Amino acid sequence: MNMHQRPIGSTGVDITVVGFGAWALGGGGWRYGWGPQDDNTSIATMRHAVEKGVNWIDTAAVYGLGHSEDVVGRLLRELPQAGRPMVFTKCGMVWDESDPMTEPRRVLKPESIRRECDASLRRLGIERIDLYQFHWPDETGTPVEDSWTEMVRLIERGKVRMGGVCNFDISLLERCETIRHVDSLQPPFSLIRREAAAREIPWCARHNTGVICYSPMQSGLLTDNFTADTVSKLAPDDWRRRYPEFQEPRLSRNLALRDALRPIAERHGATVAATAVAWTISWPGVTAAIVGARSPQQVDGWTGAAAVKLTPADLEEISVAIQRTGAGAGPTIPPSQ
């Protein structure tokens, strides 16, 4: 299937406006797990997304402590070369093998980046990572200039095609930019977490850096059937149990905002989930959104976002709903509106 595509900044590489997020496919048993996940179901889910037209998968070494990359690698080996999606992954979250529930350390030392890159290439079974990203800013005192210079070396050596960062603020982006252009930024961005729209997204637009936002459905809150009762049924080790957006008083505000999307979704013949994702990719400067799924049916719930064109009236209605419910923080409507 054909799906609308946009270029990642100035790279000349076009990606579909929605991509598959493989975080949950890492399974449970680690600090930020989503609970148990069957690997065969994961592969069927990714395959379904590719068949629907999605041309990239986003994962990370830390997801499942290497397991998500292993599962993505299995999918790649099952697909013909011409039918493989691009693979985006991340480094910089180093875990304790003896205690997987411990908070991973944020490490961007050059030697650690090299080791992680080689390990990811092995797990994925590929020779080059399409987009390699720093997962979080370093906490070891390593200057970001040293880290980004190592990213440049990986690109020059052919192990990485494009280099990007996640969760970086403007000051870090500018320090990287002086060494080599930052191909992409991955910030959190949803109807609930809107802060990046005031800062990093406009910076990226000015510098021709792609923006690939994560958690556009706020980790499931902005999906059609999520309820307060759903939280109580999450797996004991599901990280969302600890996250404030899934707890009161925020939970009720967030679900009220989700419900306000229903009439808009109905007008477009779309799901609420697809409408929430469509809102993120309607912002100037946003290239695409990463959307997770744990079953083929969940994929069907959001791939339609690529075809949802929110009108100025829709965007105004959503802005009013955000202000009325008090959900989240940040700008409520794209600047063109």
C-alpha angles and dihedrals in degrees: 000000000000117000129183113268136196131192119255099243111287096338096100088227113128121210132182113262089244124045135185117263114208100190096111091046088073087076128210136308098078137085097271101026125141096216129265119344129182112232095215090053089049092054092047089050094051091045090053091051091052091049088052089058105266108145102190141048124204119207138146138217091243095054102107087348092281097331097104091055090048091054093046087051090054090054092049092053090052094053127075113252093250092052098050120117121229114264124225119186140164144226137194102077107103117190135201108247091203094053114029092179092063117105108265116242119243103234125170100166110145094239091050091050090053093050093047093049092053091047092050092049089053095048093046093044093226136121098222134028111225095213122010117191139188103238099208137352114280120265098189097078095257110150110244088230090065092048095048092046087058089052088054090052091052090052092048090050092053096244092112130038101193132012126219144157137224130213093006121147124222095268092058092043091054093049090053092045092061089063102038135341114275105234096199146359124210110203130167106260131167141125086279101040103045102147095108090064090069097048127005100032094056089046090053091048090054093048098041092244116150120242119214106180123206132212095021089163090046093246093305101319092109096052125110101254105031113125139171087260090058090067092058089053096052116117113272091247095045106126091218091074087071097043117103094222088065093051132072136302090023095045095064092047091049094049091047088056090048090053090051088063094061098086091046091050090050092052089055095042088240139122122260088245092055090048092052091051092045089057091059095049091047090072116101109250097027112119101184146331130242111226124187129215136176098193137029089250091060090052089057088055095064112022088084088070088085090066099042110103108190113212125222087256091053092050092048091050090051091048091053090049092052091052093044095051096039091223119162129333139271138054114340104205136033112264093242087065 
